[in-house]
């Protein structure tokens, strides 16, 4: 049985957005906040999670992540508001 994967968007310092995938969003957020996450979030620490979507497997989550990363920041913000 596959584990549920999550796509998430973090709002970071300076109003920047970071998109990623994880099995445990809470643990991943903590890693980002403590400087153990992506290089981007070490430079721009996260302030909050603005979107979380679940997917049945890593492949589907990765495809959604790629599609989301093609959007502009304004489009990502609009998606997070819905």
PyMOL commands that set and color helices and strands:
alter all, ss='L'
color gray80, all
select helices_A, chain A and resi 13-15+25-33+39-43+58-69+73-81
alter helices_A, ss='H'
color red, helices_A
select strands_A, chain A and resi 5-12+17-22+46-55
alter strands_A, ss='S'
color yellow, strands_A
deselect
rebuild
show_as cartoon
